[in-house]
C-alpha cells in the first residue's frame, strides 16, 4: 500500500492493484473508504474508520491499568484527574537571534570558569535533549577534563550555574521566546480544576522557573510548582517518575492519566520509561520520523502546540 495523494479532506491510497479513496470528516475523526476497481472505477463503500488514537475513543487502559473512557470522566463518574508535564527548550520556548538562550548558556560558561578556569561554551558539543549535569560533564570532557573529575564537581558546578542565573535573571528574555500556541494551551489547561501542570526538563530547577517567570508563563503552572529537573537526576528517564511522585504528594488522590510533552527523542523515551503518555512536538530540531522512531509504539507526534482544542480532545479532557 502506498499514498498517492493527500488533502485535508481526502486521501487516495493504492493497495493490491486497487485505488482506494478515503474522504475525511474532521469533526468526527472518521473517514469513509471507497474502492475504485476496473476501467469504470466502480465505487464500493467499505466502512467508516475511526482515526482517533485508541485512548481517545472507546475504552482503553491508562498508565495505572484503569479503564479510560473517551470523555473527561473517570470510571467513578468524577472528572478525570490529569497530570501534564512539559519540557521547556524546544517545546514551550525556543532560542532566537544572536543572543540565543543567553542566560542559560552564560551560566554554563560561568561554572566552567569558576570551577576549572576554562573559558568554554556548551556550543562546543551537541547537547539538545540532554540534562544540564550531562551537558556539564560532556562539555568539560571536550575541554580535557576527565568525566569522573567533572562528576565529582557537579554539586559545585550546579551551584555556580544557579548563582549566575539569580544574579542575571533580568536578562532571561534575551534570545528566548515563547513558541506559538504554547501559552494558549497552558492557559486552557490552567482553567481546568482536574488538570495539574508541571515541568519535566533537563534544566536545573531554579533556572527552569526563572525562564518561566521571565517569559511570563509561570502563572499557568500548578501551585505549589511541581516537576522533575536536571538538578534531581542526570538521567532524564527518571525525571518523569520524580515529577509524578512529587505531584501525588502535593495533590493526593492519584491521577487517571499522566502525559509528558517534549520535542526530543529523549523526551519520548523518558515519558514511556516513567509510565506517562508521550506526546512529541516537531518544534525543536528533531523531525516527526525521529520522534516516532524513538517511541516503543505508543507516542503521539504533533507538528506543534497551536491547536489547543485538538490537544484537549486527543487526551479526552
SULPEKA-V255667 format. One line per field, one symbol per residue. phi: phi as a letter, one per 20 degrees, with the letter a starting at -180 (. if undefined). A space follows every 10 residues. Layout:
BEGIN
phi->???
END
This chain:
BEGIN
phi->.bfdbbcfdb cdcdblmced ddeddgfdlc cddcedcmfe lfecfeaede efggfeblcb defenffdee dedefeneff ecdddcfdfn decbfbmfeg lggfffffff fgffecldec bfffcecfne fgfffgffff ffeneggfff ffeggfgfff ffgffffcgf efffmcbffg nffffgffff eefedddbdc bfffgffgff ffffemcffe efdffcrccf feafeggeff fffffffffe cgpmcfbdcc dbdcgfffff gffemdfece ceddddegff ffffefpdfd cdfadfefff fffgemc
END
